[in-house]
Amino acid sequence: MHRFVSAANYDDSMKGRYFLLNIAIMSNDSKKELMVSFCVAYCGILADHSLCGTKTTGKMVSEATGLPITLCLSASQGGSQQIGARIAYNEIDLVLFFCDPDDFEGQQLVNEISRLCDRYSIPFATNAATAEVLIQGLRRGDLDWRNIVNSRNR
């Protein structure tokens, strides 16, 4: 169930204002290097936001970019469930989960996260092309609507 902040709390003075969003990053094993390359390319945009990720992906991205990333457990040890819980508690604003469509075991994790993102209206990318569209939208302020949907204080 969504909790909506009154639109009156989001007035004209807030238009164009840059808000910190919470971004989760995850990837299947065969897509980890692609996630690292993506985060290196968009490090300047990502640096203005709060990042969390599953253990291996987050560590690889942090080492390559120098970005601070809150590490969850590895996906196989419950990290995807930790991120899923944060989605359900409205603590995640955007999910980048680069998945391998040929990894049938990993597809179950993707489906679980996808279902939660759909339920709670969280933008979700499973490949670099969609992620690039979301990151460019983030840069332009297209995801500022998350501040209206999101009930936590910013």
C-alpha positions as MATLAB code, in Angstrom:
seq = 'MHRFVSAANYDDSMKGRYFLLNIAIMSNDSKKELMVSFCVAYCGILADHSLCGTKTTGKMVSEATGLPITLCLSASQGGSQQIGARIAYNEIDLVLFFCDPDDFEGQQLVNEISRLCDRYSIPFATNAATAEVLIQGLRRGDLDWRNIVNSRNR';
ca = [
       0.000    0.000    0.000;
       1.397    3.376   -0.997;
       1.611    6.310    1.344;
       1.320    9.536   -0.569;
       2.684   12.814    0.695;
       0.270   15.633    0.066;
       0.990   17.397   -3.202;
       0.789   20.607   -1.178;
       4.123   19.626    0.383;
       5.703   19.641   -3.081;
       5.312   23.271   -4.147;
       6.714   25.355   -7.011;
       9.821   26.243   -5.011;
      10.826   22.568   -5.144;
      10.737   22.319   -8.944;
      14.173   21.686  -10.342;
      15.562   21.014   -6.867;
      17.953   18.100   -6.789;
      16.975   15.296   -4.417;
      19.068   12.439   -3.105;
      17.597    9.132   -4.180;
      18.409    5.653   -2.908;
      19.615    3.424   -5.743;
      20.082   -0.350   -5.479;
      22.560   -2.085   -7.790;
      22.639   -5.819   -8.430;
      23.845   -8.081  -11.221;
      24.128  -11.704  -12.214;
      27.684  -13.033  -12.328;
      28.006  -12.720  -16.104;
      26.857   -9.063  -15.979;
      29.049   -7.767  -13.134;
      31.687   -6.268  -15.434;
      28.957   -4.539  -17.444;
      27.547   -3.075  -14.208;
      31.016   -1.854  -13.240;
      31.525   -0.236  -16.664;
      28.076    1.349  -16.488;
      28.722    2.804  -13.031;
      32.135    4.106  -14.105;
      30.493    5.843  -17.083;
      27.774    7.415  -14.908;
      29.830    7.906  -11.760;
      29.236   11.671  -11.833;
      25.468   11.227  -11.620;
      25.539    8.301   -9.193;
      27.857   10.191   -6.835;
      25.007   12.553   -5.957;
      22.845    9.718   -4.647;
      22.929    7.001   -2.017;
      23.884    3.562   -3.337;
      23.432    0.092   -1.947;
      24.156   -3.213   -3.569;
      24.619   -6.887   -3.153;
      28.044   -7.735   -1.754;
      30.105   -8.698   -4.806;
      28.511   -6.240   -7.228;
      28.669   -3.390   -4.729;
      32.273   -4.104   -3.832;
      33.361   -4.286   -7.482;
      31.590   -1.014   -8.329;
      32.941    0.745   -5.250;
      36.514   -0.338   -6.005;
      36.244    0.803   -9.633;
      34.504    4.126   -8.968;
      35.420    5.100   -5.421;
      31.712    5.571   -4.699;
      30.502    4.710   -1.201;
      28.119    1.773   -1.438;
      26.229    0.197    1.432;
      26.823   -3.519    1.013;
      24.112   -6.068    1.610;
      24.805   -9.785    1.741;
      25.609  -11.571   -1.496;
      22.466  -12.418   -3.468;
      22.803  -16.147   -2.722;
      23.098  -15.415    1.009;
      19.995  -13.201    1.212;
      21.158   -9.870   -0.233;
      18.343   -9.748   -2.759;
      15.873  -10.290    0.086;
      17.492   -7.416    1.999;
      17.046   -5.139   -1.010;
      13.526   -6.501   -1.503;
      12.670   -5.571    2.082;
      14.005   -2.059    1.528;
      11.799   -1.791   -1.568;
       8.760   -2.888    0.454;
       9.573   -0.311    3.147;
       9.825    2.426    0.490;
      13.549    2.909    1.130;
      14.665    2.338   -2.482;
      13.875    4.755   -5.305;
      15.523    3.040   -8.286;
      16.812   -0.489   -8.963;
      19.473   -1.399  -11.511;
      19.650   -5.202  -11.766;
      21.647   -6.303  -14.783;
      20.490   -9.836  -15.429;
      21.551  -12.630  -17.708;
      18.423  -13.941  -19.462;
      20.191  -17.303  -19.910;
      20.805  -17.713  -16.151;
      17.688  -19.636  -15.208;
      18.576  -19.889  -11.512;
      19.211  -16.150  -11.282;
      15.958  -15.413  -13.094;
      13.984  -16.213   -9.930;
      15.771  -13.373   -8.069;
      15.085  -10.993  -10.962;
      11.416  -11.953  -10.943;
      11.122  -11.375   -7.187;
      12.706   -7.924   -7.382;
      10.706   -7.065  -10.508;
       7.447   -8.020   -8.792;
       8.274   -5.819   -5.786;
       9.254   -2.904   -8.023;
       5.958   -3.249   -9.883;
       3.988   -3.457   -6.634;
       5.631   -0.359   -5.133;
       6.143    1.673   -8.354;
       9.943    1.625   -8.247;
      11.732    2.277  -11.566;
      13.581   -0.918  -12.516;
      16.173   -1.663  -15.212;
      17.422   -5.118  -16.141;
      19.830   -4.038  -18.866;
      22.228   -1.206  -19.674;
      19.961    0.405  -22.279;
      17.050    0.824  -19.865;
      19.408    1.812  -17.061;
      20.851    4.574  -19.235;
      17.374    5.977  -19.879;
      16.646    5.972  -16.128;
      20.009    7.540  -15.225;
      19.551   10.297  -17.804;
      16.055   10.860  -16.428;
      17.523   11.016  -12.949;
      19.987   13.655  -14.132;
      17.158   15.747  -15.646;
      14.952   15.453  -12.555;
      12.397   13.149  -14.170;
      12.360   10.955  -11.060;
      11.569   13.785   -8.640;
       8.044   12.329   -8.430;
       9.577    9.764   -6.040;
       9.665   12.568   -3.475;
       5.891   12.908   -3.654;
       5.265    9.149   -3.462;
       7.914    8.666   -0.828;
       6.730    9.325    2.702;
      10.108    9.431    4.436;
      11.687   12.776    5.240;
      14.410   13.963    2.899;
];
